[in-house]
Amino acid sequence: MASYIGFHSLLDRTDVDNKNDGEEQMDEGCKMDIEDKDENQDKQDKDHKDDNNGQEDHWDHENRKKDKGKNDDDDDSCDGDEYFPCTTVHGRDYQCYAIENDVHFMPVDEEMEGFLHIQHNLVKGIARDSLIYPPVGRLHKVLDLGYGTGSWAIEVANDYPGAELGDLNKQLLFRRNQFDLVQSRFLADGIFTTRWATLAEDIAYTLKPGGWCQMIEYYNMIQSDNGSINEGHALRQWSKRYMASIDSLKNPRVAMSMRTYLDKAGLINVKTLMFPIPLSPWPSDSEEKLLGQAMEYLFGDHLRTISLFPFTDRMLMSIEEFNKLIAKAVAEAKDVRLKAYLPLYICVAQKPLEGWSVKGEEPRKRNKKVKGWPWVPLATHFPNSKLRRARTRNGLRIIV
């Protein structure tokens, strides 16, 4: 059984409640005090149009399609899985539904599966082989939001044989007080900005009294532990372009706002932790140095994976310009003198044992009765993933 440690024992590494020297090097957006409510969050949510009412986006989708047709290596035909047709863009496979509806911009090919598997093991290593961070005790029902290839769900099912796990995107249609644990991981590019507040409410609604949730997100503004990264570096240029490429639809800074959303959703014992993931073996600590060596291998894939479609399709960057920027950024990340790192945020929160309510609002109307497990299509789908083959193993129940 994989060991797990209480979240409080993790706080002695890099606790954002007690600011450290490294955090002083963060850009202005990262300096916000996560203990306080994000005063700008309400304004940010207001500034974004509801995704269901259409997007006032200066990138017109039809024009993007025309420009895409100019690329010889693009295949606009949506074929593949009968229920999840895919298209190829610059050699990577994307789910048609996802990119046509701006759901997310991540590939769904075998290369992506390998990347997610390595990323899963990396996050486990950062948290000392932990899958679950709060002190949850015995688990009966667990909900995993954004499962990817299912690595986390399958390992939890192995560690907690009696637990039932489910996974879906968009509205949570489960009954109130149903889950002991809800996990959300790496959804920043897959959740509309206007959805985060109600997603936190839905998580709180479905949690049992005393149940926990954990949310994990990157903040993709690359930082320097000694403040040496500036506007002239490709790392900073990539970061700013990535923020701009999805900012009209998504919240690329949500990692620093998770605490605010969960607090407003009426949850308690909210804690946020920031892990500075080194991008090269610059740390003096031996474990962090090994982590930096691993990130040297993974970081280039991270940049290419999350930004290929937003940069080339939404920002109309040529593939040559894209490859040049990525190559420069990866070279800079390997320079130990820059002491570059990628901020990873983990936030946990608990539902009160009694008297739960959303702060300052009337509860939203919900389905009064939902029978069984709803069958809904997932935004991310891997036809050959382990999840399909293992969905009845150890009591695991998965929606695919």
N, C-alpha and C positions, 0 to 999 in steps of 0.2 A: 504493500500500500504506500502510495506516495505520501511523504510527510507533509503536514501543513502546520503553519504557525499562526497564532493570532495576529491580527493586523497591528495591534499596539507594539508588538515586538519588532515590526518592520519600521516603525516610526523612528527608530534610533539611527537609521541610515541617512535619509534626506527628507526631513519633515518640513513641509512648506509652512506649518504653523510657527516654526522657529527658523527664520531666514538665515541662510548660510552665505559664506563668501561667494560661492559659485553663482548664486542667484543674482548677485549684484551685477553680473555681467549680462543679464538678460535684457532684451530690448524692452521698450516701454510697455508693449502689450503683455509681456510676461511678468512685469513688476506688480501687477494688481494683487492686492491682498485677498487671498482666497477665503480667509476667515470672514471677511465682510461680504455683504450681498453685492453683486455686480450691478452698480447703478446704471451702467450703460447697456445692460442686457435687454431691459424692456424697450429701450430706444432701438436697439439692434433688431429685435423681433418686429417692432413696428415698421422699420424701414424695409423689411422684406415682405413682398406680396405673398399671399397664401398660394401654395403650390397647386392647389386644386382649382384656382381661378385663373391659372395661366401665369407665365412669367414675363415681366417687362425686361427682357434680357436683350442687350445690344448685340448678342450673337444670335442671328436669326437661323433657326434650325434648317430651313429649306436652303438658305445660302450656304450653310455649312455642308449640306449634302452635295451641292454642286461643286464646291471647292474640293471635297473629298474625292470626287470622281476624277480629278486630275492626277491623283496618285496612282501609279501603275501597280503598286503592290497592295492596293486596297481591293477588297471584294465586298461589294455592298449587298450581295445576296445573303439572305438570312436562312441558312440551312443548318443541319445538325439534328439535335434532339427534337422530336416532334412537338413537345410542349415548351421547349426552351430553345428556339432557333438562335443561331449565332452568326456573326459576321466577322470578317478578318480586317483588321486595320494595322498597317505596318507590321505584318507578320504575327500579330497577337489576336486571339479570338475574344470577342466581346458578345455578351448577350444582347440581342436586338432590343428586347423590351426595355432593358436597363438603360441603354444609351439613347434610345428614341424618346424615352420618357424622363430622362435626366435623373433616373433612380440612383445609379452609381456609375463610375467610370473605370472599374477594375476589370482586367481580363478574367476569363473563366477557362483557361486552357491548362494543360499539364504543367507548364512552367509556373503558372500561378499556384497550382496545388503544391508544388515543391517549395515555392517561396513561403507559403502559409505554414507549411509543416516546420520549416526552419525557424520562422518567426515565432511559432508556438513554443518550440523548445527554448528559444532565446528568452522569451518572456518568463517561462518557468525558471530558467537559470537566474534571471534578475531577482526573482522573488524566492530564491532558495528552494527551488523545486516545488513551490506551492501552486496549487490550482485554485484554492479558495482562501481568501484573505481575512474575512471577518470570522469571529468565533461562532460558527453556525451550529455546532453540535450535530445531532443526528438529522440526516436529510431523508425526506420522503418524496418531495416533488421539486424539481429544478427546471427553470426556464432559461435557455441560452439564446440570446438575441445576437444575430450575426455570426452564425456558427462556422462559416467558411467551409473547410473540409471536414469539420466535426471532430478535430483532434481533442479539443477541450471536453466536449460532451462525452466522447467515448472513454476518455481517461476517468472522468468523474463517475461514469456508469460502472467502470471497473473497480474504482475505489469505494463506491457506495452502491453495492449490488441491488439494494431494495429501492433505489431512487428511480423515479420516472422523469424523463427529460423531454421537453418539447422545444420547437424552434419555429419562429415565424417573423416576417417583416410587417411593418405598418401596425395597424391597430391591434391591441391585445384583446382578444375576444373571450378571455377566460373569466371564470367566476371570481367574485371577491374572496379574499383570504384563502388562496389556493396553493401558493408556493412558499417553500422554506427559503429558497435562494433564487434570485434572478441575476444573471450576468449579461452585461452589454460590453462588447469589445470591438474596437476599431470600426465604429459606425460613422465617423465624422464625414466621410465622403458619400455616405449612403442615406443620411437622414436630412430631410429638408429643415432649414433653420426654424421655421414656424412649428415644427413637430416636436422639438426637444422638450418644451415645457409640458406638453400633454403626454409625451412618452414617459417622463418622470412620474406624472400622476397615474398613468396606467400601471407602471411598475409598482407604485405604492398600493394601488387598488388591489392588485392581484396577490401581493405578499400576505402571508399569514401574519397576525399580530406577533411581534417579536422576530419576524423573518428579516433577512438581510438582502441587500443588493450590492453588487460591485460593478463599477464602470471603469473601463480602461481605454485610454486614447493617447495617441501621439499629439504633440504640438509641433507641427512641421516647420517651425522657424528655427533653423540650425543655430546653436549658440556656441560661444567660446568660453572656456573656463577662465581664460586670462584676458578676455575682451578684445582679442586681436582680429576678429572677423569684422570687416567693414563693408561698405557699399560696393567696393571694388572687387570683392571676392565673388566667385561663381556660386559659392554656397549661399550667400545672402541673396544674390540675384535669383537663384532657383527658388528659394523660400518665398520671396515676395511675389514672384510670378505664379507660384502654386496657389498662394492665398488669393490672388486676383482671379485666377482661372475658375475657381469654384465659389467665390464669395457671394455671387448674386443668387446662388441657390442653397448652398450649404453653410455651415458655421465651422470654418477650419480652426477656430480658436476655442472650440467647445471644451477642450480638455481643462481649461482654466475656469469654466463656468459650470461644470458638473455639480459642484457643491451647491451653487446657488439654486439650480433646478431641483435638486433633491430636497434641499431645505424648504423651498416654496411648496413642494409636494407634500409637506407635513411629516417628513421622516426625521429621525433623531440620530444622535451619535454619528453625525456626518464627519468623516475624516478624509483628508486629501493628502496624498503623498506624491512627490515628484522624484523620479529616478533620472539622473543625467546619464544617458547611455553613451559611453565614449565611442567615437567613430574610428579610433586607432588606438594602439596600445600605449597611450601617453600617461595613464594614471600610475602612481607609485604602488598602489595596492595590487597584490598579485592576482586576486580574483577579478578585479576591474580591468586589469591589463589583459587577462584572457578574454574578457567580454569585448574589449576593444579589438582584439585580434579577430574574433568572430564577426564583429560588425564590419571590419574591413572587407570581409567576404560578402556580407549581406547588403551593405549600404547602397551599392550601385543598383542592385535589383530593386531595392526599396524606392529609389528615385525614379527609375524607369517605369516601374509597375504603376505607381499612383499618379504619375504625371504625363505619361505618353499620350493618352487620349485627351485630357484637358488642354495640354499645350498645343498639340498638332491640330485638333479638331475645334476646340472652343476658342483658342487664341491664334489659330491659323499659323503656327510656327512651322517652318519646313522641317522635315525629318533630319536634314543635315545640320541645321542650326540646333535642333534638339539634342542630337548626339554629341555635338561639340560642347554644349553647355553641361551635359551630364558628365562627359569625360573630364572637364575642368573641375567640376564640383567633387567628383570622386578623388581626383588627384589631390585636391586641397584637403579633403577629409583625412587622407592618409598622412598628411604632414603633421607630425607630432607637436611641432612648435605652435600650431594653431589651437591645440587642445579642444577640438570640436566635439560637440555632443548633441544628441537628439533627446529632447525632454519627453519622458513618458510619465503620464499621470494616472494614478490609481485612486479611485474615490469609493468609499464604502458608506453605507447608511442603513439604519434599522427602522422598521415600522414599530410604532409604539404598541405596547400590549393592549392599550385601550384608548379610546378617544381620538382616533386618527381623523384628521380632516385636512384638506388643502388650505393653505394659509391665504386669508383675505379673499376667498372666492367661494361662490356657490358650486357644489359638485356638479360635474357635467353629467348629462343624461347618458345612461349606458343601457346595453341590452340586459333586461332583467333576468333572462334565462338563456343559458347557452348549454346545450347538451353535448357531452363528449368533447372531442378535440377537433377544432375547425380545420378543414382542409383548404389550405391557401397556397398559392405559388410563392416560392421564395425568390427574392431578388437576385441572389447569388446561387448558382446551380452548377455542380460538377457531376456530369452523368456517371462517371466511373469512381466517385468518391467512396471512401471507406464507410461513410455514413449510411449509404444505401445498403451496403452489404451487412452492416452490423446493427440494423435498427431494432432487431428483436433480442439482441444479446444482453444478458444480465438485466432484464426488465426494462431495457431502454426503449422508449417510445418516441419516435421521431416523425415529424411531418415533412414529407418531401413532395 
